[in-house]
Structures are given as structure tokens and as C-alpha cells.
Amino acid sequence: MNGIGEQVGEVSVQGEGWSARVLAGAPLIAPARMFTFPQSIAGEEDALARGALWVEVRAAGRPAFVAQCARGYATDGVAHGLWQFGDGLLAVAGGYAYAVDTLVPEQTRLLPLRPAVQVLTVPQMRVAVLVGFHAVMVVADGESWESGRLSWEGVTLLSCDGEVLHGSGWDMMADEEVPFSLNLRTRALEGGGYRF
């Protein structure tokens, strides 16, 4: 392993004081606490028509809840599943990524990078990295930030050395993959295939 955590979504994960699992579908009996995401986002009125990822979350000392996370895309080419990072839970439904607050589910956020085609966890940094077509988004407990543009189309992650993520992005002008390095702590970016 090169310092990057599991790259395939799980059906159950656990963090400190909480656990989560993907349900096969909507529960037959609605639980007392059920949340639907995203909530009131312009242009996403029909998001649930594409399907949803149903997630049951149990946190110590709190009643369990079910989150219905709208699916972004109905294709196999995007990320889908659950990831644990630091104390956080990331649910990705057909490329739409949700930072699920296991204690205060009302504060769950739909992350702006769409679609997430790959998700990596970097345990030593306690972050998850969402890979999009042009950039990456780093998600930590309570915050997230997006890199500058790394590629005209397609980002490939190769490794993570400590706090530095290495990958490549396509340079349309030269028609070649150009390497980049992104520091996950300082956000410093070197290289990449996007230039104009």
C-alpha cells in the first residue's frame, strides 16, 4: 500500500462512537429519525428520481437514523459506497458525495465536486480525497477544500507520501499526462496538466 486507504466503497464502516451501514433499500417501517439529502438545492428537484443510497447510522448515546442520499448518476463510472475518514463519514451515491454528520444529521452537506469518480482515504492525514474529472476535493472533519484545476479531462492519482498526494492530469495542448504534487496540509500545488 502506498499510504492511500481503501479505494472501493464499503457497505459498512465504523468510527469512534458510531457505525454506519448501507441498507438494501428504503426501510419497510420508517424510523423515528429519517433525513433526505440534498435538501432544497436548485436544479436538484428530481435527484431522488435517479435512486438513492440508504444509510443507517448508529451513534453511541443517540437514537439511530436513516439517511436517504440522492444518487447523482446512474452509471458504474463514478464512486458509490461508504468511507470512514478520521471521525467522519462519507456517503457517495452515484458520484454525489455527502459529508454525513453522525451526531447532528441535519448538518450533513452535499459536497460541490460532482461527480466524484474515485474516493481515497489518507488515514495519517484523517482526510478523504474525492477525485473528479478536473480537480480533487479534500474532506476533513467539518471542512473541505478543492484543488486548483489539475487536468483538461481526467485525473489519475498514483500515491501519497506522508501529506503529499501525487498524480497526473491530461494536458490538452501537448496531448500528454503531466505529473502533479498536492500538499494536503498546506494546499500547495505543483504541476498538473491544465494550462491555457
C-alpha positions as protocol buffer text, in pm:
chain_id: "A"
residue {
  index: 1
  type: MET
  ca { x: 0 y: 0 z: 0 }
}
residue {
  index: 2
  type: ASN
  ca { x: 130 y: 348 z: -85 }
}
residue {
  index: 3
  type: GLY
  ca { x: -26 y: 540 z: 206 }
}
residue {
  index: 4
  type: ILE
  ca { x: -365 y: 565 z: 39 }
}
residue {
  index: 5
  type: GLY
  ca { x: -651 y: 384 z: 211 }
}
residue {
  index: 6
  type: GLU
  ca { x: -917 y: 163 z: 61 }
}
residue {
  index: 7
  type: GLN
  ca { x: -1034 y: 288 z: -280 }
}
residue {
  index: 8
  type: VAL
  ca { x: -1359 y: 88 z: -308 }
}
residue {
  index: 9
  type: GLY
  ca { x: -1672 y: 192 z: -119 }
}
residue {
  index: 10
  type: GLU
  ca { x: -1780 y: -28 z: 170 }
}
residue {
  index: 11
  type: VAL
  ca { x: -2126 y: -138 z: 276 }
}
residue {
  index: 12
  type: SER
  ca { x: -2050 y: -84 z: 645 }
}
residue {
  index: 13
  type: VAL
  ca { x: -1797 y: 131 z: 828 }
}
residue {
  index: 14
  type: GLN
  ca { x: -1738 y: 247 z: 1182 }
}
residue {
  index: 15
  type: GLY
  ca { x: -1572 y: 538 z: 1351 }
}
residue {
  index: 16
  type: GLU
  ca { x: -1517 y: 638 z: 1709 }
}
residue {
  index: 17
  type: GLY
  ca { x: -1856 y: 604 z: 1878 }
}
residue {
  index: 18
  type: TRP
  ca { x: -2059 y: 538 z: 1561 }
}
residue {
  index: 19
  type: SER
  ca { x: -2127 y: 281 z: 1290 }
}
residue {
  index: 20
  type: ALA
  ca { x: -2299 y: 302 z: 953 }
}
residue {
  index: 21
  type: ARG
  ca { x: -2427 y: 51 z: 701 }
}
residue {
  index: 22
  type: VAL
  ca { x: -2587 y: 61 z: 358 }
}
residue {
  index: 23
  type: LEU
  ca { x: -2943 y: -70 z: 352 }
}
residue {
  index: 24
  type: ALA
  ca { x: -3074 y: -271 z: 57 }
}
residue {
  index: 25
  type: GLY
  ca { x: -3347 y: -11 z: 7 }
}
residue {
  index: 26
  type: ALA
  ca { x: -3598 y: 200 z: 191 }
}
residue {
  index: 27
  type: PRO
  ca { x: -3686 y: 58 z: 534 }
}
residue {
  index: 28
  type: LEU
  ca { x: -4027 y: -109 z: 547 }
}
residue {
  index: 29
  type: ILE
  ca { x: -4111 y: 87 z: 859 }
}
residue {
  index: 30
  type: ALA
  ca { x: -3982 y: 444 z: 862 }
}
residue {
  index: 31
  type: PRO
  ca { x: -3760 y: 513 z: 1164 }
}
residue {
  index: 32
  type: ALA
  ca { x: -3831 y: 800 z: 1401 }
}
residue {
  index: 33
  type: ARG
  ca { x: -3536 y: 991 z: 1255 }
}
residue {
  index: 34
  type: MET
  ca { x: -3508 y: 990 z: 876 }
}
residue {
  index: 35
  type: PHE
  ca { x: -3334 y: 1250 z: 661 }
}
residue {
  index: 36
  type: THR
  ca { x: -3337 y: 1310 z: 286 }
}
residue {
  index: 37
  type: PHE
  ca { x: -3039 y: 1471 z: 112 }
}
residue {
  index: 38
  type: PRO
  ca { x: -2989 y: 1702 z: -69 }
}
residue {
  index: 39
  type: GLN
  ca { x: -3240 y: 1942 z: 76 }
}
residue {
  index: 40
  type: SER
  ca { x: -3379 y: 2222 z: -140 }
}
residue {
  index: 41
  type: ILE
  ca { x: -3097 y: 2270 z: -391 }
}
residue {
  index: 42
  type: ALA
  ca { x: -3188 y: 2447 z: -715 }
}
residue {
  index: 43
  type: GLY
  ca { x: -3160 y: 2213 z: -1009 }
}
residue {
  index: 44
  type: GLU
  ca { x: -3178 y: 1903 z: -791 }
}
residue {
  index: 45
  type: GLU
  ca { x: -3555 y: 1881 z: -757 }
}
residue {
  index: 46
  type: ASP
  ca { x: -3563 y: 1544 z: -935 }
}
residue {
  index: 47
  type: ALA
  ca { x: -3246 y: 1399 z: -781 }
}
residue {
  index: 48
  type: LEU
  ca { x: -3431 y: 1126 z: -592 }
}
residue {
  index: 49
  type: ALA
  ca { x: -3588 y: 1003 z: -916 }
}
residue {
  index: 50
  type: ARG
  ca { x: -3242 y: 864 z: -1008 }
}
residue {
  index: 51
  type: GLY
  ca { x: -3243 y: 648 z: -695 }
}
residue {
  index: 52
  type: ALA
  ca { x: -3076 y: 677 z: -358 }
}
residue {
  index: 53
  type: LEU
  ca { x: -2821 y: 527 z: -122 }
}
residue {
  index: 54
  type: TRP
  ca { x: -2996 y: 437 z: 206 }
}
residue {
  index: 55
  type: VAL
  ca { x: -2764 y: 457 z: 507 }
}
residue {
  index: 56
  type: GLU
  ca { x: -2841 y: 361 z: 865 }
}
residue {
  index: 57
  type: VAL
  ca { x: -2625 y: 539 z: 1125 }
}
residue {
  index: 58
  type: ARG
  ca { x: -2597 y: 443 z: 1492 }
}
residue {
  index: 59
  type: ALA
  ca { x: -2408 y: 674 z: 1728 }
}
residue {
  index: 60
  type: ALA
  ca { x: -2341 y: 598 z: 2096 }
}
residue {
  index: 61
  type: GLY
  ca { x: -2592 y: 765 z: 2324 }
}
residue {
  index: 62
  type: ARG
  ca { x: -2813 y: 888 z: 2039 }
}
residue {
  index: 63
  type: PRO
  ca { x: -3108 y: 738 z: 1855 }
}
residue {
  index: 64
  type: ALA
  ca { x: -3027 y: 574 z: 1521 }
}
residue {
  index: 65
  type: PHE
  ca { x: -3124 y: 748 z: 1198 }
}
residue {
  index: 66
  type: VAL
  ca { x: -3156 y: 667 z: 830 }
}
residue {
  index: 67
  type: ALA
  ca { x: -3021 y: 898 z: 560 }
}
residue {
  index: 68
  type: GLN
  ca { x: -3160 y: 883 z: 207 }
}
residue {
  index: 69
  type: CYS
  ca { x: -2881 y: 1021 z: -14 }
}
residue {
  index: 70
  type: ALA
  ca { x: -2990 y: 1102 z: -371 }
}
residue {
  index: 71
  type: ARG
  ca { x: -2794 y: 933 z: -646 }
}
residue {
  index: 72
  type: GLY
  ca { x: -2612 y: 1166 z: -882 }
}
residue {
  index: 73
  type: TYR
  ca { x: -2555 y: 946 z: -1187 }
}
residue {
  index: 74
  type: ALA
  ca { x: -2685 y: 603 z: -1280 }
}
residue {
  index: 75
  type: THR
  ca { x: -2356 y: 466 z: -1413 }
}
residue {
  index: 76
  type: ASP
  ca { x: -2076 y: 243 z: -1293 }
}
residue {
  index: 77
  type: GLY
  ca { x: -1810 y: 503 z: -1383 }
}
residue {
  index: 78
  type: VAL
  ca { x: -1849 y: 701 z: -1060 }
}
residue {
  index: 79
  type: ALA
  ca { x: -1790 y: 634 z: -689 }
}
residue {
  index: 80
  type: HIS
  ca { x: -2058 y: 470 z: -475 }
}
residue {
  index: 81
  type: GLY
  ca { x: -2049 y: 348 z: -113 }
}
residue {
  index: 82
  type: LEU
  ca { x: -1932 y: 448 z: 235 }
}
residue {
  index: 83
  type: TRP
  ca { x: -1593 y: 568 z: 356 }
}
residue {
  index: 84
  type: GLN
  ca { x: -1469 y: 649 z: 705 }
}
residue {
  index: 85
  type: PHE
  ca { x: -1201 y: 914 z: 750 }
}
residue {
  index: 86
  type: GLY
  ca { x: -1080 y: 1049 z: 1084 }
}
residue {
  index: 87
  type: ASP
  ca { x: -1405 y: 1085 z: 1279 }
}
residue {
  index: 88
  type: GLY
  ca { x: -1608 y: 1148 z: 965 }
}
residue {
  index: 89
  type: LEU
  ca { x: -1844 y: 951 z: 744 }
}
residue {
  index: 90
  type: LEU
  ca { x: -1858 y: 1000 z: 369 }
}
residue {
  index: 91
  type: ALA
  ca { x: -2153 y: 856 z: 177 }
}
residue {
  index: 92
  type: VAL
  ca { x: -2124 y: 866 z: -202 }
}
residue {
  index: 93
  type: ALA
  ca { x: -2429 y: 787 z: -413 }
}
residue {
  index: 94
  type: GLY
  ca { x: -2361 y: 765 z: -784 }
}
residue {
  index: 95
  type: GLY
  ca { x: -2090 y: 1032 z: -771 }
}
residue {
  index: 96
  type: TYR
  ca { x: -2271 y: 1270 z: -531 }
}
residue {
  index: 97
  type: ALA
  ca { x: -2070 y: 1291 z: -208 }
}
residue {
  index: 98
  type: TYR
  ca { x: -2227 y: 1365 z: 130 }
}
residue {
  index: 99
  type: ALA
  ca { x: -2028 y: 1451 z: 444 }
}
residue {
  index: 100
  type: VAL
  ca { x: -2263 y: 1289 z: 695 }
}
residue {
  index: 101
  type: ASP
  ca { x: -2265 y: 1434 z: 1045 }
}
residue {
  index: 102
  type: THR
  ca { x: -2317 y: 1125 z: 1263 }
}
residue {
  index: 103
  type: LEU
  ca { x: -2417 y: 1331 z: 1569 }
}
residue {
  index: 104
  type: VAL
  ca { x: -2620 y: 1612 z: 1409 }
}
residue {
  index: 105
  type: PRO
  ca { x: -2750 y: 1467 z: 1081 }
}
residue {
  index: 106
  type: GLU
  ca { x: -2925 y: 1794 z: 994 }
}
residue {
  index: 107
  type: GLN
  ca { x: -2576 y: 1935 z: 929 }
}
residue {
  index: 108
  type: THR
  ca { x: -2496 y: 1679 z: 657 }
}
residue {
  index: 109
  type: ARG
  ca { x: -2350 y: 1852 z: 349 }
}
residue {
  index: 110
  type: LEU
  ca { x: -2371 y: 1770 z: -21 }
}
residue {
  index: 111
  type: LEU
  ca { x: -2017 y: 1841 z: -141 }
}
residue {
  index: 112
  type: PRO
  ca { x: -1977 y: 2054 z: -456 }
}
residue {
  index: 113
  type: LEU
  ca { x: -1736 y: 1829 z: -651 }
}
residue {
  index: 114
  type: ARG
  ca { x: -1957 y: 1637 z: -896 }
}
residue {
  index: 115
  type: PRO
  ca { x: -1918 y: 1369 z: -995 }
}
residue {
  index: 116
  type: ALA
  ca { x: -1673 y: 1201 z: -759 }
}
residue {
  index: 117
  type: VAL
  ca { x: -1528 y: 926 z: -975 }
}
residue {
  index: 118
  type: GLN
  ca { x: -1295 y: 787 z: -709 }
}
residue {
  index: 119
  type: VAL
  ca { x: -1259 y: 824 z: -333 }
}
residue {
  index: 120
  type: LEU
  ca { x: -938 y: 769 z: -142 }
}
residue {
  index: 121
  type: THR
  ca { x: -877 y: 790 z: 229 }
}
residue {
  index: 122
  type: VAL
  ca { x: -546 y: 905 z: 372 }
}
residue {
  index: 123
  type: PRO
  ca { x: -554 y: 771 z: 729 }
}
residue {
  index: 124
  type: GLN
  ca { x: -242 y: 952 z: 851 }
}
residue {
  index: 125
  type: MET
  ca { x: -398 y: 1286 z: 748 }
}
residue {
  index: 126
  type: ARG
  ca { x: -751 y: 1187 z: 864 }
}
residue {
  index: 127
  type: VAL
  ca { x: -897 y: 1301 z: 531 }
}
residue {
  index: 128
  type: ALA
  ca { x: -1084 y: 1166 z: 231 }
}
residue {
  index: 129
  type: VAL
  ca { x: -987 y: 1272 z: -120 }
}
residue {
  index: 130
  type: LEU
  ca { x: -1260 y: 1294 z: -383 }
}
residue {
  index: 131
  type: VAL
  ca { x: -1132 y: 1268 z: -739 }
}
residue {
  index: 132
  type: GLY
  ca { x: -1327 y: 1448 z: -1010 }
}
residue {
  index: 133
  type: PHE
  ca { x: -1267 y: 1493 z: -1381 }
}
residue {
  index: 134
  type: HIS
  ca { x: -1067 y: 1817 z: -1341 }
}
residue {
  index: 135
  type: ALA
  ca { x: -972 y: 1855 z: -973 }
}
residue {
  index: 136
  type: VAL
  ca { x: -970 y: 1685 z: -635 }
}
residue {
  index: 137
  type: MET
  ca { x: -1152 y: 1780 z: -316 }
}
residue {
  index: 138
  type: VAL
  ca { x: -1006 y: 1714 z: 27 }
}
residue {
  index: 139
  type: VAL
  ca { x: -1260 y: 1649 z: 302 }
}
residue {
  index: 140
  type: ALA
  ca { x: -1165 y: 1667 z: 671 }
}
residue {
  index: 141
  type: ASP
  ca { x: -1380 y: 1677 z: 983 }
}
residue {
  index: 142
  type: GLY
  ca { x: -1600 y: 1983 z: 940 }
}
residue {
  index: 143
  type: GLU
  ca { x: -1429 y: 2132 z: 635 }
}
residue {
  index: 144
  type: SER
  ca { x: -1348 y: 2070 z: 272 }
}
residue {
  index: 145
  type: TRP
  ca { x: -1145 y: 2240 z: 2 }
}
residue {
  index: 146
  type: GLU
  ca { x: -1091 y: 2191 z: -370 }
}
residue {
  index: 147
  type: SER
  ca { x: -757 y: 2194 z: -551 }
}
residue {
  index: 148
  type: GLY
  ca { x: -695 y: 2413 z: -850 }
}
residue {
  index: 149
  type: ARG
  ca { x: -769 y: 2259 z: -1186 }
}
residue {
  index: 150
  type: LEU
  ca { x: -533 y: 1965 z: -1249 }
}
residue {
  index: 151
  type: SER
  ca { x: -640 y: 1843 z: -1591 }
}
residue {
  index: 152
  type: TRP
  ca { x: -837 y: 1926 z: -1902 }
}
residue {
  index: 153
  type: GLU
  ca { x: -1015 y: 1592 z: -1859 }
}
residue {
  index: 154
  type: GLY
  ca { x: -928 y: 1308 z: -1621 }
}
residue {
  index: 155
  type: VAL
  ca { x: -721 y: 1299 z: -1302 }
}
residue {
  index: 156
  type: THR
  ca { x: -513 y: 996 z: -1208 }
}
residue {
  index: 157
  type: LEU
  ca { x: -388 y: 952 z: -851 }
}
residue {
  index: 158
  type: LEU
  ca { x: -73 y: 749 z: -810 }
}
residue {
  index: 159
  type: SER
  ca { x: 49 y: 765 z: -450 }
}
residue {
  index: 160
  type: CYS
  ca { x: 57 y: 958 z: -124 }
}
residue {
  index: 161
  type: ASP
  ca { x: 386 y: 1019 z: 59 }
}
residue {
  index: 162
  type: GLY
  ca { x: 303 y: 1146 z: 406 }
}
residue {
  index: 163
  type: GLU
  ca { x: 98 y: 1457 z: 335 }
}
residue {
  index: 164
  type: VAL
  ca { x: 176 y: 1492 z: -38 }
}
residue {
  index: 165
  type: LEU
  ca { x: -57 y: 1346 z: -299 }
}
residue {
  index: 166
  type: HIS
  ca { x: 99 y: 1256 z: -635 }
}
residue {
  index: 167
  type: GLY
  ca { x: -87 y: 1206 z: -960 }
}
residue {
  index: 168
  type: SER
  ca { x: -120 y: 1324 z: -1317 }
}
residue {
  index: 169
  type: GLY
  ca { x: -357 y: 1527 z: -1530 }
}
residue {
  index: 170
  type: TRP
  ca { x: -404 y: 1546 z: -1905 }
}
residue {
  index: 171
  type: ASP
  ca { x: -256 y: 1846 z: -2089 }
}
residue {
  index: 172
  type: MET
  ca { x: -473 y: 1903 z: -2397 }
}
residue {
  index: 173
  type: MET
  ca { x: -214 y: 2127 z: -2568 }
}
residue {
  index: 174
  type: ALA
  ca { x: 64 y: 1867 z: -2551 }
}
residue {
  index: 175
  type: ASP
  ca { x: -168 y: 1562 z: -2551 }
}
residue {
  index: 176
  type: GLU
  ca { x: 15 y: 1404 z: -2259 }
}
residue {
  index: 177
  type: GLU
  ca { x: -23 y: 1324 z: -1891 }
}
residue {
  index: 178
  type: VAL
  ca { x: 160 y: 1576 z: -1671 }
}
residue {
  index: 179
  type: PRO
  ca { x: 251 y: 1486 z: -1311 }
}
residue {
  index: 180
  type: PHE
  ca { x: 140 y: 1695 z: -1013 }
}
residue {
  index: 181
  type: SER
  ca { x: 204 y: 1708 z: -638 }
}
residue {
  index: 182
  type: LEU
  ca { x: -56 y: 1843 z: -395 }
}
residue {
  index: 183
  type: ASN
  ca { x: 26 y: 1904 z: -29 }
}
residue {
  index: 184
  type: LEU
  ca { x: -281 y: 1804 z: 171 }
}
residue {
  index: 185
  type: ARG
  ca { x: -182 y: 2023 z: 468 }
}
residue {
  index: 186
  type: THR
  ca { x: -59 y: 2345 z: 302 }
}
residue {
  index: 187
  type: ARG
  ca { x: -268 y: 2306 z: -18 }
}
residue {
  index: 188
  type: ALA
  ca { x: 42 y: 2385 z: -229 }
}
residue {
  index: 189
  type: LEU
  ca { x: 9 y: 2252 z: -583 }
}
residue {
  index: 190
  type: GLU
  ca { x: 293 y: 2188 z: -827 }
}
residue {
  index: 191
  type: GLY
  ca { x: 244 y: 2074 z: -1187 }
}
residue {
  index: 192
  type: GLY
  ca { x: -67 y: 1929 z: -1343 }
}
residue {
  index: 193
  type: GLY
  ca { x: -195 y: 1919 z: -1698 }
}
residue {
  index: 194
  type: TYR
  ca { x: -421 y: 2225 z: -1700 }
}
residue {
  index: 195
  type: ARG
  ca { x: -281 y: 2534 z: -1867 }
}
residue {
  index: 196
  type: PHE
  ca { x: -423 y: 2780 z: -2113 }
}
